[in-house]
Each structure stands twice: as C-alpha cells, then as structure tokens.
C-alpha cells in the first residue's frame, strides 16, 4: 500500500501554476457508498441539506471553478442560499454587507477590507462573489481576525488580552477534541520549526478559527428563512474527516443534514522556493489514518493527474 504524501504550508495554503493546464477527465465518487455518482444526483442531495461544505486547496483554480458550478447548480434547484467565506474576516462584515447591497463592486470591496494584504489569492473568488451579488445571495465573513489567530498560534489562548479574546466565540472547545488534535499533529509536523511542544498553541489557533467560523455561520443562518442552505467555502483542513467546523456548527445549530465535498489536488501542488524552505516532507500512510474510522468527505471529485513533469 503506497503512503499518502502531504506537503502543506501555513493555513493549508499551496500554490498552483495552471496556465498550461489541459482539460482532464474527472468523476465524482460517493465515499460512503464507494461508487461513482453523477453530478445531478449530488446536487439533488445537496438541495436537501442545511449546510454544504465546499473544501478547497486555496490557490488551485480548478477548485474554485467547481465551487462556482456547484453554487450555480444548487441555486438553480434551491434558490435560498447563504455563502460563508473563510477568506474574509468577520471584522469586515460591514463592507461585505455593502457589497451584498450592490454599493461596492469587487475591486472596491477588496480595497475596503485590505484583501490583497490579508488573503493573497483573493481574485480567485471574484466570480463567486459577483454571482452572489447578482442573485442576492447573502455573503458572510466567517474568519476570525488574522492578528488574533496568529497570536494564539505563537503564544496560546491564554496570552490574549480581554479585548482580543472578545473577538472570538465565548466557548472554544479544544481540550477534548482528541481525533482532530491527533490528525493535525500528524499533518502539522510538516512545518520545519514545529516541535511536539509547540503544537498545542498551533492547535488552539486552528480550533479558535473553526469555532469563529462555525459561530458566524450559525448566527447568519438563524437570521434567514429556515429553508436556507448555508454553503461554506473554506480550506479542506477545516473539515477533513468531518472534523473542524462541522461538529462545531452542529453543537450550535443542533442535528442537521450536511454534506462535505472535496476536490483532489491531482498533481497541482506547486510550492515556491520560500515555501519549500519552511516545510519538510512527511509521509502519512493509510495505517496512520485508520484511527479516524470515517471517510475524508461525503463526495470527492477525482481529477486525472496533471501531465506536468514538474508537478509534485
């Protein structure tokens, strides 16, 4: 059995050089049924869910193209949607509301929230945001303030000032989340500077971000018609194996139907030289992941591997 190779960088962000990409074959797989499934069947299933999670590797363009296609198809079948974005911090909800209302265009929104500084590949989300604005789909800034999360990652939750702590949900559960911590401990060891003792504040930072995104999503959904479907666009690391955001949404919203969709990287991971210096290659085998006893997601789009000889 071949080991799975994880090469990740901070925030689960990786690079893609897609300018030369040729069209490749893709198919959807239902990981619970263990069989191929058609896209219309998936969309029909999603239309009966309360929350739909669209995981991504942030800088892979193909992932965003499919996210838009799913949103368009779901909107056509079920018009009441809400889109939550990891890529925008909750302190910027007001300008995002102005964009929702058509008072700002995409470039004005990006300038207003310093998006270029705070999320490098922000243009990748323009088509999704423009579609939402045109079709009056509410947009919600899910993420916690970047500076607060970074401080937690360096020094831990207890290092926050009262003002900084007030920017996060009152309840942050991290101590007993053993499955999530065990998974992230394996994956996060890719970072060169991280040692076992330094992983606790990094895990606290990840959980704090998950809690904030869950709370912001649920609060927004509660203000909508109960039939509204929340669509979450976030890095797959925040919903791997149903961990991260989903259980924290359930804790606040109660039991509900939800689905998680991922897209394979298929050889499209390309690290810059600077990113390579910050990471080390680690191997995580299937045996290392069996403790999870669950599939990675509900539906996986499997795309033919890149023919690029320089692909990782």
ZAMARGU-4260 file (C-alpha; in steps of 0.2 Angstrom, whole numbers, plus 5000, padded with zeros to 4 digits):
<rodrens>
0) 5000/5000/5000 | 5008/5016/4995 | 5009/5030/5008 | 5000/5046/5006 | 5012/5061/5004
5) 5007/5078/5012 | 5016/5093/5008 | 5007/5108/5016 | 5011/5126/5021 | 5004/5138/5034
10) 4985/5139/5034 | 4984/5124/5022 | 4988/5135/5008 | 4998/5129/4992 | 5002/5136/4975
15) 4996/5131/4958 | 5003/5135/4941 | 4988/5132/4930 | 4992/5142/4915 | 4997/5127/4905
20) 4983/5115/4911 | 4975/5104/4899 | 4957/5098/4901 | 4957/5082/4911 | 4945/5068/4915
25) 4935/5070/4931 | 4922/5059/4940 | 4913/5061/4957 | 4914/5047/4970 | 4902/5044/4984
30) 4914/5039/4998 | 4901/5032/5009 | 4893/5021/4995 | 4910/5018/4987 | 4904/5021/4970
35) 4904/5033/4956 | 4889/5046/4957 | 4883/5058/4944 | 4884/5077/4947 | 4865/5080/4946
40) 4862/5067/4959 | 4874/5076/4971 | 4866/5092/4968 | 4849/5085/4972 | 4856/5078/4988
45) 4864/5095/4992 | 4847/5103/4990 | 4840/5093/5005 | 4855/5098/5016 | 4855/5113/5029
50) 4874/5116/5027 | 4886/5111/5012 | 4904/5112/5014 | 4915/5115/4999 | 4933/5111/5004
55) 4947/5118/4994 | 4966/5120/4992 | 4966/5138/4992 | 4976/5143/4976 | 4970/5129/4965
60) 4959/5137/4952 | 4951/5121/4947 | 4943/5120/4964 | 4936/5137/4963 | 4928/5133/4946
65) 4919/5118/4953 | 4914/5128/4968 | 4905/5141/4957 | 4897/5127/4947 | 4890/5119/4962
70) 4884/5135/4969 | 4875/5139/4952 | 4868/5122/4951 | 4862/5122/4969 | 4854/5140/4967
75) 4845/5134/4951 | 4837/5120/4961 | 4836/5128/4978 | 4836/5147/4977 | 4838/5151/4996
80) 4857/5150/4999 | 4869/5159/5010 | 4888/5158/5007 | 4900/5159/5021 | 4918/5163/5017
85) 4934/5158/5026 | 4943/5171/5015 | 4936/5186/5024 | 4937/5190/5042 | 4922/5194/5052
90) 4928/5211/5057 | 4924/5216/5039 | 4906/5210/5038 | 4900/5228/5036 | 4909/5232/5020
95) 4904/5214/5014 | 4886/5219/5018 | 4888/5235/5007 | 4894/5223/4993 | 4879/5212/4996
100) 4868/5228/4993 | 4877/5232/4977 | 4885/5248/4985 | 4903/5242/4982 | 4910/5232/4967
105) 4923/5218/4969 | 4938/5229/4967 | 4931/5242/4980 | 4927/5228/4992 | 4945/5221/4990
110) 4952/5239/4994 | 4940/5242/5008 | 4945/5226/5018 | 4963/5226/5013 | 4960/5209/5004
115) 4977/5209/4994 | 4986/5211/5011 | 4976/5198/5020 | 4972/5185/5008 | 4985/5184/4993
120) 4974/5175/4980 | 4958/5185/4983 | 4954/5187/4964 | 4951/5168/4964 | 4934/5172/4972
125) 4928/5186/4961 | 4916/5175/4951 | 4908/5168/4966 | 4906/5184/4974 | 4899/5193/4959
130) 4887/5178/4956 | 4881/5180/4974 | 4879/5199/4972 | 4869/5197/4956 | 4857/5184/4963
135) 4856/5192/4980 | 4863/5178/4989 | 4869/5184/5007 | 4888/5183/5010 | 4895/5180/5027
140) 4913/5184/5033 | 4917/5169/5043 | 4935/5170/5048 | 4942/5177/5065 | 4954/5192/5064
145) 4971/5187/5057 | 4981/5195/5071 | 4972/5187/5085 | 4974/5169/5077 | 4992/5172/5074
150) 4995/5177/5092 | 4986/5162/5098 | 4997/5151/5086 | 5013/5159/5094 | 5008/5161/5112
155) 4992/5151/5116 | 4974/5157/5120 | 4979/5162/5137 | 4990/5176/5130 | 4976/5186/5123
160) 4971/5202/5131 | 4952/5204/5136 | 4949/5214/5120 | 4957/5201/5109 | 4948/5187/5117
165) 4931/5196/5115 | 4934/5195/5096 | 4932/5176/5097 | 4917/5165/5102 | 4915/5164/5121
170) 4915/5145/5120 | 4931/5137/5112 | 4932/5118/5115 | 4949/5111/5111 | 4955/5101/5126
175) 4944/5085/5122 | 4945/5085/5103 | 4956/5071/5103 | 4953/5065/5085 | 4956/5082/5077
180) 4971/5085/5088 | 4979/5068/5083 | 4976/5071/5065 | 4983/5089/5065 | 4998/5084/5075
185) 5002/5072/5061 | 4999/5085/5047 | 5007/5100/5055 | 5023/5091/5058 | 5027/5096/5040
190) 5032/5114/5047 | 5051/5114/5050 | 5050/5125/5066 | 5036/5115/5074 | 5041/5103/5088
195) 5028/5092/5098 | 5028/5105/5112 | 5024/5119/5100 | 5009/5111/5093 | 4997/5115/5107
200) 4996/5134/5103 | 4995/5130/5084 | 4981/5118/5088 | 4972/5131/5099 | 4974/5143/5084
205) 4966/5131/5072 | 4951/5127/5084 | 4949/5145/5088 | 4947/5149/5069 | 4935/5134/5067
210) 4924/5140/5082 | 4923/5158/5075 | 4918/5151/5058 | 4905/5140/5065 | 4898/5153/5076
215) 4897/5166/5062 | 4889/5154/5050 | 4876/5149/5063 | 4872/5166/5068 | 4869/5171/5050
220) 4858/5156/5046 | 4847/5160/5061 | 4843/5177/5053 | 4837/5168/5037 | 4822/5158/5032
225) 4824/5140/5040 | 4825/5133/5022 | 4841/5142/5018 | 4856/5132/5014 | 4872/5138/5021
230) 4887/5135/5008 | 4904/5136/5017 | 4919/5139/5006 | 4935/5135/5016 | 4951/5126/5016
235) 4948/5107/5017 | 4959/5106/5033 | 4945/5114/5042 | 4933/5100/5038 | 4944/5085/5035
240) 4935/5068/5040 | 4920/5079/5047 | 4931/5087/5060 | 4935/5106/5062 | 4920/5117/5058
245) 4906/5104/5055 | 4904/5097/5073 | 4905/5115/5080 | 4891/5120/5069 | 4881/5105/5075
250) 4885/5110/5093 | 4877/5127/5090 | 4863/5123/5077 | 4858/5105/5083 | 4857/5090/5072
255) 4855/5094/5054 | 4859/5087/5037 | 4876/5092/5030 | 4887/5087/5016 | 4906/5089/5013
260) 4913/5090/4996 | 4932/5089/4991 | 4942/5090/4975 | 4958/5081/4973 | 4974/5090/4970
265) 4979/5078/4956 | 4997/5084/4955 | 4993/5103/4955 | 5003/5107/4971 | 5017/5118/4967
270) 5027/5126/4982 | 5038/5141/4980 | 5056/5140/4985 | 5052/5150/5000 | 5038/5138/5005
275) 5049/5123/5002 | 5062/5131/5015 | 5048/5132/5028 | 5042/5114/5026 | 5048/5096/5026
280) 5041/5081/5018 | 5032/5069/5029 | 5023/5053/5024 | 5006/5048/5032 | 5001/5031/5027
285) 4983/5024/5027 | 4988/5014/5043 | 4991/5031/5051 | 4974/5037/5047 | 4964/5022/5052
290) 4960/5028/5069 | 4948/5041/5061 | 4936/5027/5056 | 4927/5038/5043 | 4929/5044/5025
295) 4938/5060/5022 | 4922/5068/5015 | 4905/5063/5008 | 4908/5067/4989 | 4925/5068/4981
300) 4929/5074/4964 | 4943/5064/4957 | 4953/5073/4943 | 4966/5064/4931 | 4983/5068/4937
305) 4992/5083/4929 | 5004/5078/4915 | 5016/5092/4920 | 5033/5084/4923 | 5037/5097/4937
310) 5021/5093/4947 | 5024/5087/4965
</rodrens>
